Amino acid sequence: MVRKTLIAGNWKMNGLLEDGVALAKGVAQEVKKVGRKDCEFLICPPFTLLTSAKKAIKGSKTMLGAQDCHFAEKGAHTGDVSPVMLKDLGCQYVIVGHSERRTNHHESNELIAKKAEAAIKAGLKVIICIGETEAERDAGKTINVCTTQIMGSVPECSTAQNTVIAYEPVWAIGTGRTPTTAEVQEVHAAIRKVIAKKLGRANANKMRILYGGSMKPSNAKDLLALPDVDGGLIGGASLKVADFMAIAAAS
Ligand code: PGA
């Protein structure tokens, strides 16, 4: 089963115009240089940088994504951005359900499913994030939590073509800590089983499941070599061209 590796950078709330454009250009240049056909590259800058990042990556195979969207197409939603708007300005992807949004904005599985469905209908691909907290892991609930999140936040219209899952243990995000490779593989394999239950075996076999949470050049090789890990969603290390590309090179 060939699943193309996806190396995705989640810039979060980082980057002003000048350094954001420089980062996007730097990634695009390197992506052109390595010219890989077995690996896709995606950057997800903040909304404010999407238009300039799009210009900066023009002509390279680097793809553009946003970090969140509303579920409505338009209307009275002050401060929100719709999937149609993201598609209109050239995004191919949008991240939904990141744990920072689940926590800081109290986003429920139901809301995330609505966002994902709207994004897919607008022609975007979605990266749906799931993952347990440290307390949940300590209580042995990791697989249960991930199962509930998948069942609740992956919409019925998801397929292997329009949806990517990112497993991001909350306690590993930005902390420098990661689960062991055996633990990551165990969760990814379990996630694939749940996807099979929800969307059928064919979709499950083809759907990419990324690992996220303190992925860096030094641990990427081991993580990306796992049979059910199909790429990475990278936060901190995606803000440096060399680190981002070193992670890709490890795949
Ligand atoms: P990190 O973040 O790589 O900085 O841990 C990953 C993410 O939250 O997507």
Boltz pocket constraint, residues with backbone or C-beta under 6 A from the ligand:
constraints:
  - pocket:
      binder: B
      contacts: [[A, 10], [A, 168], [A, 172], [A, 173], [A, 174], [A, 175], [A, 212], [A, 213], [A, 214], [A, 215], [A, 233], [A, 234], [A, 235], [A, 236], [A, 237]]
      max_distance: 6.0
